[in-house]
Amino acid sequence: MTMKVMLVIVPAVLLAACAVPQGGMKMEKGSVVSLFGVQDDTRTGPFVDQIVQIVTIPPGAGVVVNGGMMGHAPLKVSVRRYWRGAAGSMVLDTTSVDALPAPGQCAQGGVYGNNNRRLPSRIVFNMTDCANPARPAPAAGKK
């Protein structure tokens, strides 16, 4: 190849690389990334999958994540969070987690991932503690 052709191809390849989502973002299957952004008719947007362990005290409470029944605690769930908004000002969806009470227990729940933060890796609900809302388990080390 000639030097002139290389001078055109190299910047084009670098520019195309900028259009690909970076970091932990992934795209739905079927999405096509081009120089003009993501294009397809079934795309719901870039997303991040996160694993969350949900524990209830006592165990066995039903767990609902973003409106869908996931099973009974303790369990681990994979939560898909989508990026929304225009480029440069995108925000990551929050995640709603609720624990359904047995007789004599109190409903617990919370919204996690505000301000584009990661979901806690472990969420603990004390189903007999009716005075306090649910809270993430204390972090060991890093956020």
PyMOL commands that set and color helices and strands:
alter all, ss='L'
color gray80, all
select helices_A, chain A and resi 3-18+114-116
alter helices_A, ss='H'
color red, helices_A
select strands_A, chain A and resi 32-34+37-39+47-57+62-65+68-72+75-84+91-92+95-100+108-112+122-126+135-136
alter strands_A, ss='S'
color yellow, strands_A
deselect
rebuild
show_as cartoon
